[in-house]
Amino acid sequence: MISENLKKIRSRMESAAHRVGRQFSDIRLVAVSKTYPPAVILDAWDAGQRVFGENRVQDALPKIQELPAEAEWHFIGHLQSNKIRKALSAFRLIHGVDNPELAHQINRIAGEMGLTAQVLLETNVSGEASKFGFSPEALRRSLETLLLLPHLHINGLMTMAPYSDDPESARPVFSALRILRDELAAKSGNALSELSMGMSGDFEVAIEEGATIVRIGSSIFGHR
Ligand SMILES: *Cc1c(COP(=O)(O)O)cnc(C)c1O
């Protein structure tokens, strides 16, 4: 069943990409495996899926142990400062860096560990009060300083659209993130090439609006 689901998702990703003249190979699928046990994640691995997303460090570590070492893990949750060290050793990309203090802490700990942290800055373009993330204004103010941190590589931006049954309602949020990225990239001279946006309910719209990474859980693994 998981391999069928993955096949359908990949084909829907490809169609969405082609609708706007993009290539499927330019978009990465993160299979969001939070709450699912290792056996289920292994089914996805066997179906060729290589990148997985988790939102709690403690839950992820035992799963990472059980999956093949070649699997790539992304952290997609709200990172607490006391989990940074563990997160940096287990995850290739941290999607949800949502405030300047956290970015500075990650930079410091990455320096102590002798590595460069790969991160995305979470941006709250919808202005929803319940969402984590930099407001566009805060990002305009902070980005220059954050780009100077020596042990932090800002790969791009991440956002979550407000929950809705209608994927079209997410389109303005995704296009706003892309427009903000284009503005910040031009101003800073840094490409900020990754746009992590789109989940089970809205990933096709996200791809049409420029997503380079989509994060999909329930459409692959079933409802939690
Ligand atoms: C859970 C989660 C997802 C996946 O959501 P689905 O609706 O199950 O596809 C994507 N991104 C983040 C940040 C999540 O927490």
The ligand as a MOL file (V3000), in Angstrom:
LIG
                    3D

  0  0  0     0  0            999 V3000
M  V30 BEGIN CTAB
M  V30 COUNTS 15 15 0 0 0
M  V30 BEGIN ATOM
M  V30 1 C 3.1190 16.6510 9.8720 0
M  V30 2 C 3.7780 17.6590 9.0240 0
M  V30 3 C 3.7710 17.5460 7.6370 0
M  V30 4 C 3.0320 16.4500 6.8790 0
M  V30 5 O 1.6620 16.6270 6.9860 0
M  V30 6 P 0.6280 15.6730 6.1850 0
M  V30 7 O -0.6070 16.4630 6.1470 0
M  V30 8 O 0.5290 14.4230 6.9750 0
M  V30 9 O 1.1970 15.4330 4.8340 0
M  V30 10 C 4.4700 18.4970 6.8970 0
M  V30 11 N 5.1320 19.4960 7.5010 0
M  V30 12 C 5.1710 19.6360 8.8390 0
M  V30 13 C 5.9390 20.7690 9.4340 0
M  V30 14 C 4.4930 18.7270 9.6390 0
M  V30 15 O 4.5340 18.8830 10.9870 0
M  V30 END ATOM
M  V30 BEGIN BOND
M  V30 1 1 1 2
M  V30 2 1 2 3
M  V30 3 2 2 14
M  V30 4 1 3 4
M  V30 5 2 3 10
M  V30 6 1 4 5
M  V30 7 1 5 6
M  V30 8 2 6 7
M  V30 9 1 6 8
M  V30 10 1 6 9
M  V30 11 1 10 11
M  V30 12 2 11 12
M  V30 13 1 12 13
M  V30 14 1 12 14
M  V30 15 1 14 15
M  V30 END BOND
M  V30 END CTAB
M  END
